[in-house]
Structures are given as structure tokens and as C-alpha cells.
Amino acid sequence: MSREVNALNAAWGWTGVTFAEVVAHSLMGHALVTDSTGAFHYLDPDLGELTLLGDEAAASAHMALEETQAIWRATALVEAAAKRLGPPAIGEVYSLTLPALLAGDYAHENLIRIEFVKLIFLTGDLARQTRDLPDGAPVQLKVID
């Protein structure tokens, strides 16, 4: 089992999904994944959401949507990140700092390069902890060593 799948099962297992494969991921860390039953899911690390897509045809239809393609490519963000941070190394993606993820602040200065596996762990844990909060709820970050 790949590091990515192990990370998904550890960090996003609270969703009840047993992950089997990362089919593809974008430069901003969005992922198309399959579970142990063969169903496809779309993982949006920015929103902390895992969406069941269904079979391969449903996944293909979802990925072909103009809106999905725009989010997947994130052209302006990727170009800004590449200009400011350089290209991601193997195993890395671009994302937002933790405070920016929480705030939904896509300002270019909030972009970082991060290992895809670390992003999976970070966003899975964040989504688990914040899943029942209403939009706009205040959040306090506590760093624990």
C-alpha cells in the first residue's frame, strides 16, 4: 500500500471510507481516489470534504465538468505559487498555510509547498476536528509539541 493510501486511511478513515488507491492528484492537492469497493471519491483538501462520486463513469463525468476542471487546475494559484516558491519537488503539492486554509484566504502570500502525504494528514485531521462547526465559527489554533 502506498504512503498516500496509508495517510488517507489514517487521516480520513473517520469518514468510514477504506481507501485503496490515489488515481490522480492535482498540483493543489485535490485528489481522485478509490475505496476498497472500487467506488471513486473526490477529496477537496481546501474545503475538508470527501465526496462520493460512484463508479468510473460517474467519476469521469465529474472530472469533465468545467467547474471541477477549473478547481483541479487552479491555474492562477499554481502560476503564483510556482513563481514565488518554484516548482514542487517530487511528492510535493501547493497548498495554503494552516491559518489560510481555515479562513479560506487564497492570497498568493499564503501559498506553500508541502508534501502531499503531510497535506493529507493535516487536512484530514483538520476536517475531523471542524466538521460540525458552522461556517464562520471562530477557531483557535494551539500548537502542541
N, C-alpha and C positions, 0 to 999 in steps of 0.2 A: 504494500500500500504506500502511496506517495506521501511525502511530507505535507502537501497541501490537503490531501484527503484526511490524513490524521488530524491536522489542525481543524478542519471543518467539523469532524466528528467530536473533537474535544471542545471546541468553542461554540459551535452552533447545534450541538446534539440536543440541547434543551428544547429545540423546535420539534423533536420527535422524529427527525429525519436521520436515517443512516446513510451517509454519503458514500458513493462508490468511485466517482471519477470527476475530475475537473476537465470538462470538454474544451473550454476556452476561457480566457480571461482578458479583459481589456487593459490598456495602459493605465487606467484609473482604478483598477482593482475590482471592477464588476466581473461576475463570473457566471458562466453557464455550467451547471453541474448535474450529475445524475445521482440517483439514490440506489439503494440495494434492490429495488423492484424494477429499475430501469426508467423510472419517471424522471423528467427533466425539471429543473428548478432554476430560477434566476436569482442570484444573490446581489443585492444592491448594498454595498458597504456604507455608502453615504447616508442612506435612509435607515439602515439597520433592518432591512427587510429581506425575507426569503419568500419568493413567490413560486408556487407550484404551477408549472406550465402544462404538464401532462406528457403525452407521447412525443416522439421525434417530430411528427408533423406539426403538432401544436407549438413545439419549441422553435421550429423553423419559421413558422408563421409569426411568432412573437419577435424573433430576432430580425425578421424582414421589415417590421413596422418602422416607419420613418422616425417616430419618436424614440424607439429603442435604439435605432442606429445612431441618432444624434447623441443620446446619453452614452452609448457604448464608445463612440469615437471621441467625444468631449474635445473636439478639435481645438477650441480656443484655450482650454485649460492645459491640454497636453503641449501645445506650442509654447505657452507661457512657462510651463514647468521645464520643458526642455531648454528653453532659452536661459532661464535663471539657474537651473540645477544641473543641466547636462542630461544626457540620455541615461535611462535607468540601466543598472547593471543586470546581468542575468539573475533572475529570481526577484527582481525589484519591480515595483509599480510606483506611480504617483498617487498621492492622496492628500488629505488635508491634515493639519495638526489636530490633536485631540480637541482642544477648545473650539476650533473652527468646525470640526465635524458636529459637535454638539450644537453649535449656533447656526450651522448651515451657511457659514460665511465662506464663499468661494473666491475671495480676493486672492489675487495671484501671490501675494506675500505669504499666504497661509499654506501654500503648496509645499509638499515634502516628497522625498524619495524614501520608500520603505520596503522592506522585504515583504513579498506577497503573503508569506506564512504569518509574519507578525501582524499584518493588516487583518488577516482572517481572525487571529486570536483577539486582537484589540476590538474589532467591530462586533464580533460575536459576544464578547463579554459586555461591551457597552450596550448592545441591543438587548441582552438579557436583563441588565440592570435597569434599563429605561423603558422597557416595553409597555409598562402600564401607566406611564406618565402622560398627561395631556400635552398637546403641542404648546410650546411656550413656557412650560414649567421650569422654574429656576433649578439649576443643577450646581452643586458644589463639588469641585474636584479635590480629592485628598490623595496625596502621593504617599504610598506606604512602601518602605524598603523591605 
